[in-house]
Amino acid sequence: MTVRDPAVSSGRLAAISRRVRAIRFRQVVLWIAIAVVVGFARWRWRQLIGPQTPFIEWDTQVFQQIAELPFGPGLVVSSKPLVVPLVYRAAHNDALAITGFQAEVAFAAWTILTATLALVLRSRWTRVLAICIGLGFLLEPTRVGFATSMMPESINDSLMALTVAGLLAVVRLRRRPRIAAAVATGVLGLTWLFTRDVNLIVALTGTGLAMVIWRGWKSRAAWLVGSSVVVASLVGLWSTTVAHAPLPYQQGWDVAFTPRGTYPLITNLVERMARSDDPADLPAAFHQFPGAMAFVWAAEGRPLHGWVVERGAASYARWLVRHPLDRIAELVASRWHVLGSTLSKSMPGHWVYPAISARKLTSNHWILTLLVLASPVLLRRPRADPMCGLMLCIVVSSAVGAAAAYYGDATELTRHCYGAGQQLVLGLFLAFLAWADRVALARPSAAIGASGSDPLRARSP
């Protein structure tokens, strides 16, 4: 029988007590630091947003006119995807109410994403870096500007951030919390899906890639989720081909041009194919029109309307694949339309673009170039770490979405590529953080730092 020394037992109890007090002290300091960071972010956000006045452009009237239509299934096939007109409808088309809502949702979305990222990373220094990068995304000048612009980019951007936060939680959580996160992410993802049409392409690509990476064909749950995404995306794609009663801005249009996907097709035919060196089988009459709207309205264009509806999409598809290397080279040459470019003409009144600022971290061309070049290293072995696999899905699907946005409409390329481009930028930064977290955990000191005493520790899969 072993007799314990009371002095030794008392010393151990005292040591445990001191350790518990130290852990509690670190927790208090941690939460105070979090409160300070959130308070600073909120103060700076309101300081930047406050002076801005809503920006209203030609497209704004389209959302407003859809918002005034009777509520019903017909809204699904209208001239813009469903979600943004519903927001306008709820706000009674009040510009200040809409932009106020956008600003609040944007702040909440990027704060939640930053907090989630800090929770799922396991190394303390990568958490600190994640918080800095999250602040950079939140306060990025173009994002601040879009918050008070009457366009869909801010709502789409916020829903993308919330969906990514949900996916991060699903990757790291277990049991009931994981199920709750999956349900919430499904709702957010479905809402995001019907915010911009290019999101349909992103979702289909990401789902297919996820099924390959994690061998989803072996899981009934994966088949259920994947099938749901495919069905919802196909419904969305179908809705772009359905004609509807012309809106006020479409009075005088050929009814065959009212489907949501037709006007972008016309811009591609008139402003891209007709001006190229190889217009393929495009009728020569298209060369006389200076722009898509001129074609829609001009009497000279009416004999070609039937050709556009029946053969236009196939002709444009053949033109795209006729010289694939040229198409890729053009997209690469226009990379800053996708990554990190400003959209000053779409910004609200009193918006300020700083010449030199830490707020431009996530749009810095040098940083983005380095991340793109490093991406093969950052994203290798996606099956070894679910975070890496998730980032590969986000990056690849957004790259495909950016290409679809670029070649889907020949006008306002930078704005149309913004949603997929920002997802690509976010994916690259998160891929770097996930890689840095794995490297840090490979070191003994980092492993100790990520021990169970850390209140923010997230269990690895």
N, C-alpha and C positions, 0 to 999 in steps of 0.2 A: 504494500500500500504506500502510495506516494504522499508525503506531507508537504503541502505548499507553504512557502514562506509568506506570512501576511504582509511583510514589507514589500516583497516583489509584486504581489497581487495589487497592493495599493498603488505602487508605482505604475503598473500597467493601466489601472483604471484612470489614474491621473493623466497618463499619456493619451488614452482614448478620449478623455474629456477635452483635453487641449485640442486634439485633432478635430473633434466634432465642432468645437467653438470656431476653429480656423475655417472649417468648411462653411459653417453658417455665415461667418464674416465675409468669406469670398462670395457667397451667394448674394448677400446684401449689397456688396460692392458691385457685383455683376448687374443686378437689377437696377441699381441706381445709374450705372453706366448706360444701360439700355434705355432708361427713361430720359436721360440727358440727350442721347443720340436721337431718339424719336422726337423729343421736344425741339431740338435744333432743326431737324428735318422739317417738322411742321412749321416752325417760325420762318424758315427760309422759303418753303413752298408758298406760304401765304404772302410773303414779301414779293416773290416773283410773279405770282398769279394776280394779286390784288389790282395793280394798275392796268392790266390788260382789258381791252374791250373786245367783244365778240367779233370774229371775222366771218362774214357771210359771202359766199361765192355763188356762181351760177348753179352749181349742183345742189346747193342748199334748198332751193325751191322744190326740187324733186322729192326730197325727204319730207318736206313740209306738206306737199300736195298728197303724198301717200298717207301721211298721218291724218289727213282730213277725210279719207275714205271710210266708209262703214266697216266696222270690224267684222272680219270673216275670213274664210279660207282663201279668198281671192288675193289677199295681201301677200301670200306666199309667192305668187307669180308676177308680182308687180315689178316696176322698173328698177327697184333697188332691193337688196336682201332684207329680210323681215325685221331684224332686231332694232336697228337704228330708227326706222320710222315709228316703231312702237314706243321707243324712248321719247321721241318728239311728241307723239300722241299723248303720252302720260303727262308730259310737261306743257300740254296745250300750245305747242309751238312757240313757247316763250323762250327767246334766245338766252336771257340771263339765267332762267331756271335750268335750261339744257346745259349751258357751259358750267354752271355751278355744280350740277350733278356730275358732269365729266371730270371736273377738277377733284371732287371728293373721291370718286371711284378710282381715279388715277393714283392719288396719294395712298389710298387704302390698299390697292392692288400691289403696288411696288413695295410698300412697307411689309405686307404679308409675305410676298416673295422673298424679300431680304431676310425676314425673321425665319421663314421656313428653311432657307438655305443655310443660315447659321445653325439651325437645329440639326440638320441632317449631316453636316460636315462634322468630322470627329477630331480634327486637330485645332487647337485653340488659335494658332496664328492664321490658319486658313479661314476660320470664322471671322476674325478681325478683317481680313482682306475681303471676305464676302460682304461684310457690312459696308466697307468703303466702296466696293463696286456697286452694291445695291443703291447707295446714295447717289453714285454717279449716274445710274440709269434713271432714278427718280427725277433728278434735277437737270438732266440733259436738256439743253436749250430748245431743241425742236419738240421734245415731249412736253415741256412746259408750255410752248406755244400752242400745240394742238389741243391742249386741255380747254382752251377758250375759243376754238375754231369750230364753226358749225359744219363739221364734216365727220365721217365715220372713223377716222384714224385713231382718235383718242379712245373711244369705246372699244374698238377692236384691239388696240394695244393693251388696254387694261385687262380685257378678258383673256388675252394670250398670257399675260403675266400670272393671272390667277390660275389658269389651267396648268401652266408649268409648275406653279407652287403645289398644286394638287398632285401632279404626277411625281414630284419629288417626295411628297409625303407617302404616297402609295408605295414607292420603292423602299422606303426605310421603315415604315410602320409595320406592325404585326397584328393579327387577330382582329378584334372589333374596331379598334381605331383605323386599321387599314381599310376595312369595309366601309366605314363612314367616310373616309377620305376618298375612296373610289366612287361612291355615290355622288358626293359633292363635285368631284372632278368630272363625272359624266354629265351632270347638269350644266356646269360651266362650259365644258367642251361642246355640248350641243348648242348652247347659246352662241359661243364663239364661231361655230360652224356656219351659222346663218347670219353672220355679221358682214363678211366679205366673201364673194364667190371664190376667190383664190384659196380661201381656207379649205374648201372642199378638196382641192388638189393636194394641199399639204396634209390633210387628214388621211386621205387614201394612201399617199406615199408612206407616211409615218406608220400607219397600221400594217401595211404590207411588210415593211422593213422589220417592225417589231415581231411579227409572226415568224420571220426568218431567223432573227437573232436568237429568240428564246424558244424556237421550235414550237410555236403556238398550236400547230396542228395536233399536238399530243394532248392538248387540254381543252375540255369542253367549255370552261369559262372563257378561255382565249377565243374560241370560235364564236361564242355568244357576243363578246365585246366587239370583236373584229367584224362580225356580220352586222351588228347594229350600226357601227361607223360607216360601213359600206352602203347599207340601205339608206341611212340619213344623207350621205353624200350624193348618192344617185338621185334621191328625191330633189336635193338642191340643184344638181346639174340639170335635171329635167325641167325644173322651174325656170331656168334661163332660156328655154326654147318655146315657152307658151305665150301666145299673143293675149293681149288683154285690152280692155277699153282704154283708149288714149287718155292720158292725163292732160291737164290744161296746157302744159308746156309742149305736148305732142299734138295739139290740134293742127290739122292739116297734114299730118304724117300719113304715109301708107300704113294701114293697120298691120301689115306683114312685118313692119319694122319695130313694132312695140315690144316683142320679146326682149328680155333683158340682155341677152347675148348678141343681139343683132347689131346694135349701134357700134360696139367695140369692133365687131367684124368689119363694118363699113370703114371705120378709121384705119384698120389694117390694110384693106384693099386700096383705099384712096391715098392714104398718106405713107404707106410702107411699100406695098407691092408696085403701085403705079409709078413710084419714084425710084425704083430699084433698076439695076442694070439688066436684070433678068425677070421680067414680070410674068413669066410662064404663060399660062393660057388666059390671062386677064384681058378682057376686051379693051381695045385701044381707046374707046370712048371715055374710060375712067381717067385718062391723063388730063382731060380738060377741066377737072374740078379741083379748086385750090384746097379744099378740105372736106371732111365728112359731112358737116352741116350743109355745105353748099350742094352736095350730092343729094341729100335728103329732101331739100326744098326745091331744087331746080327742076323745071319741067323737062329739061334735056335728060335728066337722070331717070325719069319714069320708065322708059323702055328697058332699063337695066335692072329694075327692082326685082323682077321675077328671077333673073339670073343670080342675083345676090342671095335670094332666099333658097333657091334650088341647088346652086353649084358653088356659091361663094366660099363656104367653109371648106369644102373639099379642095378647091383651088388654092386657098391660103395654106392648108396643111401640106399640099404638094410643094408649094413654094418654100415652106419652112424646111422640109427634109431634102430638098433638091441639093442644097449646099450646106450640110450640117456644120462643117468646120467654120464656114463664114458666119453662121448664126452663133456658134460658140465664141468665136473671136469678137464679134460685136458685143456680146453680153459681157465678156471679160473687159473689153475696152470701156464699157459703161458701168463698171463695177461700183463706182462711187455714186451712181444713181441708186444703187441698191444698199450700199454700206456707208453709213455715216454722212451722207450729204445733207445740207440744210435745205429747207423749203421756205425761204423767206417770203415768197409771194403768197404763201398760204397761211402766214402767221397773223395773229390779231394785232390790233392797235396797241401801241406802247410796249410791244415785245422787243426785247433786247438780246442781241447775239454778242456775247462777250468775245473780245479779240483773243485774250489769253485767260483761261479759267480751267480749274479742275473739273468743272461741270462738263467739259468736252472730252473727258477721259474715254467714254464708250464710243465716241465718234472720231477719235484720233486715227488718222490714216496709217501712221506708222505702227501703232499698237494693233490695229485690225489686220494689217499686212502680216505682222509677225504671228498673230494667232492663226491666220489662214495657212501660212507656211508650216506652222507647228501642228496643225490639226491631224495629220497622219499619225503623229506620235501620241497626241492627246487622246485620240479616239481608237487606238489599237486595242485589240483583245476585249471587245465589248461584252463577251460572255463572262469574263472574269470578274467584272464589277457591274452590277445593275445600273449604277450611276453613269458609267461609261456607255453602256448600251442605250440608256435613255438619251444621253447627249448626242449619240450618233444618229438616233431617229430624229431628234429635233433639228440637227444641222442639215442632214441630207434632205429631209422633207421640206425644210424652209428654202434650201437652195433650189429644189425643183419648183417650189411655189414662186420664188422670185423670178425664175425663168418664165413660168407661166404668166405671171403678172406683166413681165417686160414684153413678151410677145403676144399677150392677150389683148392689149389696147395700145395703139401707137401714140396716144396723147398722154400728157402728164405722167411720163414714165417714172419720175422720182417719187411722186406721191402714190402711184399705184403699186410700186414696189416696196413702199415703206413698211407695211405690215409683215410680209414675209422676210424682208431684209432685217427688220429689228429682231425677229425670231432667230434669224441666222446669227446676228451679232450676239444676242443673249446666249445662244447655244455654245458659241465659241468661248465666251467668258466662263460659262459654267463648266465646260469641258476642261478648261485650264484649272479651275478651282478643284474639280474632282480629281484631276491628275495630281495636283499639288497636295491634296489631302492624302492620297495613296502614298506618295513619296514621303510625306511627313510621318505617317503611321508606320512606315517601314523602319524608322529609327527608334531605338529603345526609349529615348527620352520622351519622344512624342507619344509612344504607346502608354507611358506612365501618365503623361498629361491628359490622355483621353480615357483615364480609368473611370471606374464607376462612381468616384466621388464628384465627378463633374456633373452639375445639374443639367447641362445641355447635351449630354452624351446621347447619341442615337445609335441603336444597335445596328451593326452591319448585318447584311443578309447571311 
